């Protein structure tokens, strides 16, 4: 053990105590207590307790006895956390009852504090409200000084844990805030009181779902960890407190960074205390809980395996038995989670045994009993899903129904139980078709969806399941309204504070929600509502960026300071990649501040809809230059929604189902891969591509164009049309649909463009108008070429592509080694248009990592989305897969084309798949030749692609990849 300031005095008093000095025994015990506070070694407390018991034997009836008894009670209380033996608390209380009548002044006050402290700890340990009520009563009688307020606040907090009475939680926070206000900034007790307040606020946030309380808790608890020396005996406890708040943040918001930090802090805390002790078991419980939350989001089975080893060690040591059943409960949950990822029957069997053990050994209706009952119900449901055992399903329904009834109303745990109960009832309905069971399932989901204390993602899951029960019952209006609730919660699921990877993961789980919502609205006879739901439920991440780029000039005229703060906050909350711990804290605070600023703006007269989602009339206005066709694909139905300035016209597409689209998309993708390999498979691949283009024509394009009156080739230039497909249909080239080689085709009837959403199209037109006002774009073209990027095949044609474009118009060139990431970023700010010829790549697992491959590295989609360029007009991306979205979240349109649009370009030309180097040069030069002749971008590309088709009529993969997006 490292030397401490107390060692010499301990040695001296130990010698005197050995000679029978009662005063030395007392002084030695107090010194050992101080050294324990310095080192955290419980052996010092045990020695001190033994010394005091010896001293008391010498003074059965002496004036010093009450002081010795009170000191013994103090050491027993200090020692209690290590072994959590209620007998130690009862001994301390008995001693205080003996000493209190004989003490006065400061000694009596200190003993009263200890008595209240011992009572609240006894009540917390035994889950008995009686001692806690006595603690609250005792602390309430004391003067309202900081020390007494700390004990009163803690007692109220413990009573909340026992009774779940929210008023005790509110009271605890108020008392502890008062305590902290009275505590001097340099007082040693300040950090402990700050930590206690942080814990209360964290629990309040968990109870209410109130975001501001959660962030205040994290801020307070992080301040404690930063202020306390790393070597302090209390540091492991402070890390556990901060870890709990971060775990709650992660569970509620989906912030994986917070959960990873929580697990790391708990691993540090576990390593800092001796295994098998009370603190170690406490930290182990917290660690298993945090791992459970993290694995639920990341599926990190290796981390889960390590946590199970730690949990088994705690279980085998038996230390959990004195402090509740948390270890077997958590082990059961972790085994159940691992079963979901690995389908190992042994995990399910072990989970059932652990939950059954707790159910059989804990009081009925208690927290541990209810949690175990919920786990057992979920295990039985998993058994049913694995083997179809109807008896297992019946047992699951009974157990989960009992869990719901035993949970406190409006608690997060009740909502989770209601969702699990609803899922089991759904399965029961599928077996028997009883409408009463379906209604009961819907009721369970409805209650969970309306519970504002649960994480937004949980509420959306519940609302989605509730809506599905209404749809199954044929109640389409109620289904529409319930889907609208789910869609309306989506911004809370992916707040700006989250890293982009977390946002993408959350949205991937909810893929198809907007389409089902729109289909329900159509089934209810509400096509306008379907359009609004698609607008709300698609392109959320891009919509966040667009909202931050909206014009604040109207607000600036009435509240210039508020407008300035909003602009600053929007800028600080741009799309984020990886977030270190403190940066994540900052983004959480900024996101909260942004919402407060928006609330203030919307409270101003005439600003109620400030920066809100566009109204239907605003969306219809987007179709003034031509119809926008939203293609919706849902489990319920397939439809096209023809959006014109006069209104919305639905067109049924009965052959367009999720299964049909998925089948064609898979075949199309495989054919594209095969088409790049010379050999006999290449011709077969072109046949498959042609067949898919034919299906797109017959199932979608032909009925849409017929409804628009475009039944033949137009005289003169064809009219404009914008496609906005939902789901995986966005991975297929609607603009190239047709019966090839000589049948009707979209290319022969309309000029096609794309837009991810109507509001994105509106933004593109606004930016175009702003760019037009800035002046003509002649001579303002930046051409970037990289043909020999490290690690990629050489692009032989990019140099000639740049030369041919330069022969048509003045350009500024960045070629080869000059085309660095920094140089290109800088050049984009000073040129209205850009043509980029290089390698590009999409990443289906992390679409925001899609990138252009420049001379010295990658210019990513996330980097481009964060740019805010003014006065720009056109980006031509003569590269591969620049408009290929992610199959996991196709409705977000996360690709390079959309990134350039978010950066400010109102028009972007890109590709859906890998393009031939030589063909890319031909199409690009033809495009620029049309632009020089005065054609607008969409028509120039349309004519260039048609000429390419004429040149390669039997090879659609060479010309069908090119598309125009935007204005």
N, C-alpha and C positions, 0 to 999 in steps of 0.2 A: 504494500500500500504506500502511496506517495505521502511524504510528510505533510502534516497540517498544523495550523497555528495552535491547536489544542493539545498536542501530544505531550509537551513537557508538563503542563498542569495536570493532565490525566495521570502521568506517572507519579507525580508528587502526591496527588490525592489517593491514588491506589495504595501507596505505602501507608498513608495515614488511616485509610479505611481498614486495612489489614490489622491495624492495631486496635480496632473497635470504635473508631471515631464516627459517631452518627452524622455529624456535620460533614465530614469528609466523604462519607457514603453518599449523602445527598448531593454534594458538590460534584463528586465523580459522576453520578448519574446524569446531572445536568450538562456536564462537559461532554460526556459520551453522546448525549442527545444532539448537542451542537455539532459534534464531529460527524454524526450520521447525516445531518442536514448538508454537510459539506461533501461527504463521500458517497452517501446512499447505501452504506453497509448496514443491514439490519442486525448484524451481530452486536454492534454497539448498543442498540436498543435492548436486546436481550440481556446484555451484561448490566445495563443501567437498571432494568426492571428487577433483576436479581439483587442488585445492591440495595434498592429501595425496600424490597421485601425483607431483606436482612435487617435493615435499619428499623423498620416497623416492629420487628420482633424484639428490638431492644427498648422500645418506648410504647408499651401497651397503654399507658395513661400519662401523657406528657403534653405540654402546650405546643411542642413542635410537631406532634403527630398529624394534625390536620394539613399542615403544609406538605409533609411527606406523602400523605394519602393523595392529595391533589396532584403532586408531581408524578406519583405512580400512575394515576389516571391519564396524565398527559402523555407519558411514554407508551402506555397501552394503546392510546388512540393513534399515536404515531406508528406503532407496530402493526396495527390492524390491517392496513392495505396489503401487507405481505402475505398473510395467510387467511384473511377474511373470516376469522373465527368469531361468531357472535358472542361466545363466552367471554372474550376479552372486552367487548363493549359492555357487557353486563357487569363485569368486575369493575370496570372504570366507573360506571354509573353508581354501583353500590358504594364505591369509595367516595364519590362526590356527594352522595346523599349523607354520608357520615361526616364529611368535612365541612360542608356548606354552613351548618348552624354555628360552627366555631370560627369561621373566617370573617374578616371584615375588610373594608377598603378595597384596594386593588386586587388583593388575593381573592376576595369574594367575587368581584366582578369577573376575574379570569376563570374562576371555577364555574360560575353561571354560564359563561360562554362555552366552556368545555362540556358542561352537562347538555346544553342545547345541541352542540356538535355531536356528542355521543348518541343522543336520541335520534337525530336525523340519520346518522349512519346506521343505527340499528334498524330503523324503519326501512331504509333503502335496501339493506341486506336481506331482511326477512319479508319485504313487500307488505309490511304491516302498517296500516295507516295510523294506528294508535300512537306509537312513539313519535311519528312525524308531526301529528297534531300537537303533541306535548312540546316538541321542539319549536314549532311556530309560536305557540303560546309563550314559552319561556323567553324566546328571543324578542318577541314583541314587547315584553315588559322591561327590557333593558333600555338604557339611554340610547338615543339614536346617534351614536358615534360610529365611525367607520368599522371598527371591529365587530360591533353588534349588528350593524347593517349587513355585513358580509355573511354572518351566520344566519340572519333572518332570510336574506335572499337565497342562500343555499337551501334552507329548510323549505321555503316555498317551491323551489325548483324540484326538490326531492318529492314533495307532495304531489306536484304535477306528474312526476314519473309513476307514482303509485295510483293516482286517481284519474289522470288525463284531463283534469279540469283546467281549461285554458286560462281562466282568470288567475290561477296560481302562477302560470308562466308569465303572464303580463305583469303581475305583482312582483315577481322575482326580478324581472328586467328593470322595473322602475326603482326598486329598492337598491339594486346593485349599481344603477347609474348614479343614484344619490350617494352611495358609498364611494364611488370613484371620484365624484366631484369633490368630496370632502377629503380625499386622500392626497397629500402633497406629492408633486411630481417626482421627488427624489426619495420617497418613502420605500423601504424594501418590500412592503406588503403590496405595493401598487401592481406589480406584475401578476401576482396571484389573483387580485381582485379583477384585473383586466381579463385574465384567463377565464374566471368564473362567469363574468358577464358575456364574454365571447361564446362560452358553451351554452348559456341560456338563449342567446340570440340565435345560435345555430339550431337549437331545438325548436325555437319559435318558428324559424323559417321552414323547418321540416313539417311542423304542425299546420302552418298556414299557407305554405308555398310562396310567402312574401319574399321577393327577390332582394329588396333593399336590406332586409334583416340578415340574409345569408351573406351578402357582400360585406356588411359591417362586421359580422362574426369573423370572416376570413381576415379582414384587415386587422382586427384586434388580436386575434390569435397568432397571426404572422408577426405582429409587432412584439408579442411576448417572446416568441422563438428568437427573434433578432436581438432582443435586449438581454436575455438571460445567457450567461456564459455557457459554452458548450460543455464544460466540465461540471456544471451544476447537477446535483442529484435530482433536481426537479425537471431537468431538460427532457428526459424521455417522456414524462407525462405531458409536457407542453407540446411535444411533437405529436403525441397521440391526439391531443385536443385539436390541433390544426389539421391533422389528417382526417378527423371526423368531419370537420367543416368542408374540407376539400372533397371528401367522398360524397357529401350531400350535394355539393355543387355539381359534381360529375354525374350523379344519379339523376338530378333534376334537369340538367341542361344537356347532357350527353357530352360533356367536356372531358375527353380522354386524357388531356394533359393534367387536369386536376386529379383524376383517379390515379394516374401513374405517380404523381407526386405523393398522393396519399399513401400508396403502397410503399414507396421508397422511404417515407418518413417512419412508417410503422416497422419496416425492416430494421432501420437504424435504432428505433426504440427497443425492439426485441433483442438486438445485439448488445444493448447497454445494460441489461439486467440479468441476473442469474436465472437460468432455466428452472422451471418448477416452482418459482415463487409466485406470490399473489400478483405482483405487477406483471410478471411474464405471462401469466394466464390471461390477465386483463388485456394486455397488448396483443396476445395471440387472437383473442376474440375479435378485436378491432381489425387485425390484419386479415383474418378470414373473411370478415364482412366486406372489407375494401376489395379484396381479390375477387370475391363474388360479383361485386358491382362492375369491376373492370372487365372480367372475363365475359360477362353478359354482353358487353359492347364490342370486345375485340376477338373473342373466341381463342384466346391465348391458352391453349391446352397445356403447354409446358409450364407456364406460371401456375396454372391450376394444379398440376401434378405436384409441384413443390409445396404449394399451400396445403395440400392434403397430407403431405408428409409431416408438416409442422402441426397440423390439427390432430393427426393421429398420435403424435408424441404428447400433446396436451391431454388428449382423451385417455391414453394409456396411463399417464401420470395420475389421473383421478382428481386433479386440482379443481376441475370444473364443478365437482359435486357440491362444494360449499358455497358456490356463488351462482346457482341457477343452472340451467341446462343449455346455455348458449353454445358450448363447444360441440356437443352432439347435434344440436340443431344446425349449426353452421356446416359441420361435416356432412350432414344429410343433404343440405342444399347444394354443397359443392359436388357431391357424388351425383346428384340429380342433374346438375348442369353438365358435368362431364359425360353423363349418359347421353344427353341431347346432342353432344358433338361427336361422340364415338360409338354410340349405340351398344356399349358393352353391357350385357345383362347383369353382370356382377355389380356394376355401379348402382343400378336400379334396386337390386336386392339389398345392397348395403344401405342405401338411402331409406328404404322402407323399414329396415331393422332399427336404424337410428331414430327415425321419427316415431316409430312404434314404441321404442323404449321411453322416449320423453312423454308421449301421450299416457303411457301406463304409470309414470312415476311422478307426475306433476299435478297440482290441484286443478280440477275441472274449471274452465273459464279463465284461468290465469293466462298471462301473456305468453309464457312458454308453451303452455298446453295448446293455446289457439294457434300459435305459429307452427307447432308440430302437426296439428290436425290439418292445417293448410298444406304443409309439405306432404303429408300422407295422402291427401286427396289428389294432389298433382301427380304423385307417383302412381297411384291407382289409375289415373287417367292415362298416363304414359303406358302402363301395362295394357290398357284397352287398345290404345293406338297401335301397339306392337303386335298384339295377338288377337284382337277382336273379342276379348272376354267381356260379355255383357254384364257379368257379376262385378267385374272390376270397375266398369263404367257406373253401375249403380252405387257402388261404394264411394266412388269419386264424387258423384253428385251429392250424396248424403254428407260426406266429410266437408266438402267445400261450402255447402249450404249452411252447415253448422258454424263454419268459420266466419261466414258473412254475418250471421246473427250475433256472434260473440264479439265482433270488432266494434270499436267506438264509432258512432256515426261521423261521416265526413272525414274519417282518418285515411291517410294514404294506404295503410294496410288493408282497410276495408275495400277500397277501390281495386286493389290488386286481387283480393279474394273474389270480388264480384266478377272480374274479368275471367278468372280461372273457372268460376262457377258457370258463367255464361258459355264458355267453350265446352264444358262437359254437357251442359243442357243442349247445346247445338248438336253435339254428337248423338244425344238421346233422341232429339227430334229427327235426325237423319235416319235413325233406326225405325222409329215408329210413326213419324209423321203427325204427331199429336200437336195441333195448333196451340194448345195450352202450354205445352213445353216450349214452343217457339216464343210465345208471348213472355214466358218467365225468363227466357234467355235475353230477350230484348230489354226487359225490365232491369236485369242485372247490369247489362252494358250501359243502359241509360243512366243509372245512378253513378256509375264510375265516371262516365263522360262528363257529368255535371259537377264533379268534385274538383274544385279549384285548387285544392291542396296537393294534388298529385302532379307529377311531371307532365308537361304538355304532350310529350310523345305517348305516354300512357293514356291520356285523355283522347288523343286522336285515334289510337288503336281501339279504344272502347267505342267511340262515336262511329267509327267505320264499321265495326261489328254490329252495332245497334242498327245502323242504316241498312245493313245487309238483311237483318231479320225483318225489317219493314218491307224491303223489296221482295223477300220470299213470300211474305204475306200479301203481296199485291198492293200495299199501301204506298203508292209512288210519291204522293205529295209529302207524306211524312218522311219517306226515304230521302227525297230531295232536301228537305229542311235539315235532316240529321247529317247528311253528307255536307251540307253547307256549314254546319257547326264544325265538322272535322276539318274542312278546307280552311275555314276562318282561323283555326288554331295553328296552321302551318307556320306562320311567321314566328310564333313562340317556340316552335320546334327547332328552327334553324336561325337563331338570333345572330346578329353581326359579331357578337363577342367570340363565337366559336371559330376555331381554325377551319379552313376550307375542307380538310379531310373529314372532320367530324360532321360538318354540314352535309357532305356528300353521303356519308354512311347513314345518317338519319333519313335522308330523303330516299335512299335506295330501299329502305324498309317500307316506305309508303308509296312505292311505284304503282301507278295505275289509279291512285285515289281520285285525282281530278277527273279522269275519264269516266270512272264509275259515277261520280257526282253529276257530271254532265249528262250521262245516259239516264240517270234517274230523273233529272229535270226534263229531258225530252219525253220520257215515258209519262211524266205528269203534265205534258202539253205546254211546256215552258221553254221554248228554244232560246229566248233572250236570257233566261236564267242559266241555261247551259253555257252560253258564251261567257257570262260573268264568272261562272265557276271555273271554266277552263283558264280564264285570265288570272284568277286568284290562285289556282293550284299548279300552274306551270311557270317555269322560268323565275322561280323565287330568288335564286342567287343573283341572276342578272338584274332582276327587279330591284334588289337592294342597291346595286350599283347605280342603276338609273335614277332611283329616288334621290340618291346623294348628289346627282348631277342636275337635278331639276332647278329651274330658275327661281331664285328667292327674291327677285326684285320687288314683287308685290308686298311681301312681308317687310322688306327693307324700308319701304316708304313709311310704314307705321311703327315698326319696332326694329330699328337698325342694329341695336346691340344684340337683340335676340337672334336676328338673321345672321349676324357675324359669328355668334357662338355656335349656331347650328352648322354653318359652313365649316368652321374649324373642327367640330366634332365629326361631321361626315368625313372630312379629309383624313382624320386620325383613325377612322374605322373602315378603311378600305379593305378589300379582300386580303386575308392573312393566311400564310402558310404555317410552318411550324411555330409554335408559341412557347418560349421558355416560361417558367413559372410566374415570375414577376410581370412579364409582358401580358400573360393571361389575366392576372389581377387587374392590370390597367384597362384591358379591353372590357372586362366585366363592368368596371366602374364607368367607362365611357359609354357603353351601351345603355346603362341605367340613366346616365345623364342625357343621352340623346332622347330617350323616351320622355323624360321630364321636360325637355325643351320643346318637343313636339306637342306634349299636352298643354304647355303654356301657350304655344302658338295657336292651337286649335280652340283655346278658350277665348281668343280675341274675337270681337264682333266681325262676322263675315268670313272667318277662317275655319269654320267647323270641319270642312273637308280638306284642309291644307295637307298636301302631299299624300292624300289618301288614294286608294285604288280608283282608276278612272271610272266615270259613270258610263252607262250604256250609250248615251248620246255621244260621248267623246270617242268611244270605240267605233261606233258606226261611221263617224266622220273619217276614220282611217281608210274607209273604202271609197272615198270620193274619186280616186283615180283608177279604180277598178276593184272588182270583188276580191275579198279575202276568204279563202276556203279553209275552214277548220275541219280536219278529219279526226273524228273521235272513234276510238276502238276500245270497247269495254266488254266485260264478261256478259253484260246484259244485251248489248246491241252495237251495231256499227252505223255511223251516220256521218254525213258531211253537213256542215253548217255554213251556208252561203251568206256571208256578211256583206251587205251592201249599205250604202248610205240611207236607203229607204227602210231597211229592216233586216231581219234574219229569216232565212228560209232553210228548213231542214230537208235533207235528202237521205232517205234510208239506203243503207249499204248492207244488205242482208248477208252477203258473202264475206264481209270483213269482220273477222273474229280475231281475238288475241292468238288463238291457236293457228289460224291461217296465216296471219302476219308473221308469227314466230317461225313457222315452217318455211315460208318464202325467204325471210331474212337469213335463216341458217343456210338454205340452199344457195342463195345469192352470195353470201360471204364465202362459202366453200368454192363456188365457181370463180370468184374474183381471185382467190389464192391460186387455183389451178390455172387460170388464164395467164399467169406470169411465168409459167414453166413451159418452155417449148416442148412440143411432143404431141402425141395423139389426144391427150387429155385437154389440150387447149381448145380444140374445136368443140368438144363436148361441153366445155365450160361456157363457150359463147352461146351454145344452144340453151343451156340452163338460164343464162342471163336473159336471153330473148324470151323464154317462157315466162320468167318473172315479170318482165316488162309488159308482156301480154296480159298477165293476170292483173297487174296494176291498172291497165287500160279498162279491161272488162269489168272489174269489181269496183273501181273508184273513178277513174278519169272520165270514162264515157258517160256514166250517169250524171256526174257533176257538170260536164260540159253541155250535156243535153238540157239539164235544168237551167243553165245559163243561156241557152239558145245558140251555143257554139257547135252546131251539128255538121259543119263542113268547113272547108278551107275558106278563109275570109278574102274579100277583095282588098288588095292593098295590105298595109302593115297589120298584122294581127293585134288584137287588143291585149292589154296587160291583165295578169292574174297573179295573186299571191297565194302560195300554199303554206299552210301551217298545220302539219300533221302531228298527232299526239302519239306518245309511246314509241314502240319499236318501228312504227311506220316511218319515223323520221330518219331511219337508217337506209331507206330505199328511195330511188330517184323518181319521184312522181312526175317531174318535168320531162322525163324521157319515156314515159309510158306510151305504149302503142303496139299495134300488130305488125311486126316486122317480118320480112323486109319491105313489103309494099302496101301494108294496110294503113288505116288512119292512125294518127299519133298526136300527142299533145303539142309537139314541136310545130306541127302544121296548122294549129288552130289558135294558139295563144302564146304570148311571151310570158314565160314563167319566172317568178321570183319567189323567195322564201322569207318568212319571218317567224321567229320563235313564238312571239305573242303579238297581239295587236298593239299593246303599249310600246313594245320595242319598235314597231313600225312607226308609231306616232313620234317617238323620240328621234328616229332616223330622219324623218321629214323635217322635224324642228331643227336638227343639226345641219341638214342640207340647206335649209333656208338661211340659217346663220352663216354658213360657209359661202353661199351665193352673195350675201350682202357684203362679205369681206372682199369681193373682187373676183376677176376671172382666174382660172387655174392654168391657163396656157403657160407652158415652159416651166411648170412647177412640179415635175415628176422626179421622184427619187427611185432609182433602180438599184436593187441589192441582189448580188449573185454570189453564191458560194457553191462551187462545184467539187471541192476537194476537202470537205469537212472530215476531221479525224474520226476514224472508225466507221465511216459510211462509204458506200460505193461511189465512184466518181460520176458526176453528172456532166457528160461531155457537151451537152447542148446549151448550157446556161450562158456561156460567153457569147455565142452567136445570137441567142435570144436577146441579150442586152444590146448587142450591136444593131440588130434589126429594128428594135424599138427606138434606139437612138437615131436611126436613119429617118424615122417618121416624125420626131419631135425633139426639142431640146430636153436633155435629162441631166441629172446629177447622179454619178455612179459611185457605188461602194462595192468593189469587187474583191473576192478572195480575202487576202489578209487584212484589207481595209474594213471588211464587214464584220467588225467585232460587235459584241453585245452592246457595249457602251456607245460605240459610234452609231449604231443603228438607232438605238433609243434616242440619242441626241438629234439625229437627222430627222426622225419622225416629227419632231416638234417644229421644224422649219420648212416642211414641204407639205403641200396640200394633198398630194397623191403619192402612192408608193406602189412599186411593182417588185415583188420578192420572188426570186427563183432560187430555191435551195431545197435541201431535205427537210421534211417535217414529219412529225410522228404524233400519233394519239396514244393514250394510255387508258385501256378499258378499266383498269383497277383504280386509277387515280386520274380522272379526266382533266383535272386542273394542272396536271403535270405535262399535258400535251405541249409541244414546243416546236419552234423553228430551230434548226441546227445551223448556227452561224460559225464563223471561223474559230472563235475561241470558246464556244460553249453554247448554252441553250437560252433562248428567249422564250420563257414559258407563257402559257395561257394566263396563269395567275399574275405574272408580271405585266402582261399587256392589259389585262382587265383593270389594273390599278392606275394606268395612265389616264390622263384627262387632257386630250389634245383639242385645241380650238382651231376652227377654220379649215379642218381637213375635209376631203371630198371622197376619195376612192382608194381602196386597198385591193390590189390584185395579188393573190397568193398562188403563184405558179409552183405548187408543191403538192405533196401527197397528203391525203386524208385531212385536209384543213377544215372540212365541214362534217367530219365524221364524229357523231356524238357517242356517248357511253351507253352501252346496252343496259347497264344497271340503273341509270337515271336518264333515260332519253329525253324526258320532258324538260330537263334543265338546259339543253342545247349547249353543253360545255365542250366547245371546240374552238379552234383558232379563228374561224370566221366570226363567231359571236364575240370573241375577245376583242377583235379589231373594231367591231361595232360598239362595244362598251367603251373602248378607248376614244370613240368620237367619230369614227368613219361612218357616214350614213349609207354607203354602198360598199359591199365587199364581194369579190369574186373568189370562189374557192372550189375545192374538189371533195367528193365523197370517198374516194379511194385512191390507191396508188396509181399514178398516171405515167404513161410512157414519156420519156424525156423528149423525144423528137416531136411527138404529138403535142406535148405541152408548149413547145416553141411555136408550132404552127398556129395553135388556138390563141396563144397570147399575142402574137404579132398581128393576127387577123382581128382580134379584139381592139387593139390600139389603132389599127388602120380604120376601123369603123368609128372609133372615138374622134380621130382626126377629121373624118368626113362629117362630123356633127351629129352622129347618132348618140342617143343616151346610152348609158352603160348596159342596162338590161337588154335593149335591142341589139346593141353591138355584140354582146355575148351570144344572144339567141342566133343571130345570123352566122357568127363564127362556128357555133356548134352544129348548125344545120349543114354548113359547108363541109365540116369534118365528117359528118354522118354520110354525106354524099361520097366522100372520098373512101370511107371505110364502112360500107353499108352492112357487111356481115360481121363486124367486130364492134358491138355496142360498148364494150368496156373501154374503148379508146376515146369515145366522145361523150358518153352519158354521165361521166363523173362531174362535169363542170356545172356550176350553178351560180346564180346571182342572189344575194341576200340584201334586204334593206329597202330603201326608198323606191 
